[in-house]
Every structure is written in C-alpha cells, then in structure tokens.
Amino acid sequence: MFDDFIVKKLYSIDCIVTTHIHLQNLFFSDSQYQSNSVLQEMGT
C-alpha cells in the first residue's frame, strides 16, 4: 500500500513535469514565431 502511494506520487510528479516542459516548448516556439514575424515586418 505504501509502495503504491509512492508510485502514484511519482507518476503525478512525472505528469506535471512533462506537462510543464510541453508548455514551455509551446511558449518558446510561439514566441520564436512572433519574433520572426516582427523581424520580417521590420525588414520590409
């Protein structure tokens, strides 16, 4: 029972970390896309 609790705890932490990294990647690619758009607008 105690081991089961630890496994569930680790699993939930793993899910949170994975989601956080995924959100960071989304935000980074989105901000990179926006900065590229700004650079293109400045170039023209």
C-alpha positions as CSV (number, residue, x, y, z in Angstrom):
1,M,0.0,0.0,0.0
2,F,2.8,2.4,0.9
3,D,4.7,1.5,-2.3
4,D,1.5,2.1,-4.3
5,F,1.3,5.6,-2.8
6,I,4.9,6.4,-3.7
7,V,4.3,5.1,-7.3
8,K,1.2,7.3,-7.7
9,K,3.1,10.3,-6.2
10,L,6.0,9.8,-8.6
11,Y,3.6,9.3,-11.5
12,S,1.7,12.5,-10.8
13,I,5.0,14.5,-10.4
14,D,6.2,13.0,-13.7
15,C,2.9,14.1,-15.4
16,I,3.3,17.6,-14.0
17,V,6.9,17.9,-15.2
18,T,6.1,16.6,-18.6
19,T,3.2,19.0,-19.0
20,H,5.4,21.9,-17.8
21,I,8.1,21.1,-20.3
22,H,5.5,20.7,-23.1
23,L,4.0,24.1,-22.2
24,Q,7.5,25.7,-22.2
25,N,8.2,24.2,-25.6
26,L,4.8,25.6,-26.9
27,F,5.5,29.0,-25.5
28,F,9.1,29.1,-26.8
29,S,8.1,28.1,-30.3
30,D,5.2,30.6,-30.2
31,S,7.5,33.5,-29.0
32,Q,10.1,32.5,-31.6
33,Y,7.5,32.6,-34.3
34,Q,6.3,36.0,-33.1
35,S,9.9,37.4,-33.1
36,N,10.5,36.0,-36.6
37,S,7.3,37.8,-37.8
38,V,8.4,41.0,-36.2
39,L,11.8,40.8,-37.9
40,Q,10.2,40.1,-41.3
41,E,7.9,43.1,-40.8
42,M,10.9,45.3,-39.9
43,G,12.8,44.0,-43.0
44,T,10.1,45.0,-45.4
